[in-house]
Amino acid sequence: QVQLVESGGGLVQPGGSLRLSCAVSGLTFSLYAMSWYRQAPGKEREMVATVSSGGSRSDYADSVKGRFTISRDNAKNMVYLQMNSLKFEDTAVYYCNARGYNLNYWGNGTLVTVSS
């Protein structure tokens, strides 16, 4: 059974930082591209950041470039999202995604609230 479990969300002030983690089990982690998506209230889910299976390539939404960093540890089956200089508009539920072989797996999400 494939499981993706996000953690690290919470309440943070504008300008602050958070680090999200996603623990993955039930698949050969090193063969899957990993991504973080987010969904804000009343909006569609959007891709935030993605990293290739080997970790050598990453891509980011324009809205988070220079502020967020995605990384993965294939030895620990973990993917991370370091979020710096957080803004009000970063408030959303953040989801971990594993993609490969025409398959898509999702976690249940972790809520990030940016508020003063």
N, C-alpha and C positions, 0 to 999 in steps of 0.2 A: 504494500500500500504506500503510495507516494504521499509524503507530507511536507508542506512548507509552513514553517511557523515563524511569524514575524515578532519582533520585540523591539523595545527601545523608544516607542512613541511616548508622548506626554505633552505637558503644557510648557511653553517656553516663551520668553519675551522677544519682541523684535530685535534682531541683531544677534540673537543667541545661536547656540549650536545644539544639535542632537546627532546621535549615531544610531541608525537602525541596523538591526541584525536579522538575518533570515537563516534558520537552520533547516536543512533539506535532508530528507531520508527517503529510501525506497526507490531510488534511481541511481544510475551511474552519473554522479554529479559532474564529473569532468567532461562529459560529452554534451552538456546542455549549455546554451547561452542563457544568461540570467539577467533579469531586468527588474527594475522597480517602476511601478505605475502608481498613480494617485488619482483619487476621485474626490473632488470638492462637492459640497452640498449643491444640488441643482445643476451639476456639470457632468459631462461625460468623463469616463476614465481616460487618462492620458499617460503616455510613456514619459518617464522622468529620466531614466538612465538605463543603459544596457551594457553588458560586458560579454565578450566572446567566451567560448568554452575554456580556452587556455588562459584567458585573462590579458591577452596582449592588446586587444582593441576594445575601446569603449566609445560610447556616444551619449550625448545629452540633449535634452530639450533646451531650446534657446533660453527659456525662462530661468534655467538653473545653472547654465554654463558659468564656470568660474566660482560657483558657490558650493556645489555638490560634487562629491567624488564617490564613484562606485568602485568596489574592490571585491575580490573573492579569494577564498582560501580553499583550494581543492583538496588539501589534506584533511580539512575539518568539515567539508561539505557546508561551508558558510558563505554567505554573500552579505556585504555591508553597504550602507549608504551614509556617508558622512555629510551632514548638512550644516553649513555655516552661513552666517549673515542672513538668518531666516527672516522672512517677510510675512506680513499678514496673509498675503495671497498664497503662501505655502500651506496654509491650513487645509488638511484633507486626510482621508484615510489612505495610507500607503500600503500597497500590495506587492508582494514578491511574486515573481513569475519565472518559471522554467520552461524553456522552449527548445524543441528539437524533434526530429523524426516525425514531423507533422503532428506533434503532440504539444499541448499547452497545459501547464499545471499552475494553480494559483493557491496562495495562502489566504487566510481569512482577513488579513489586514491589521494594521496598527494605526491608531489615531494620533495625528500630530496637530496640535492647536497652537497657533502663534497669536498671542494676545498680551496686551499690557495690563 
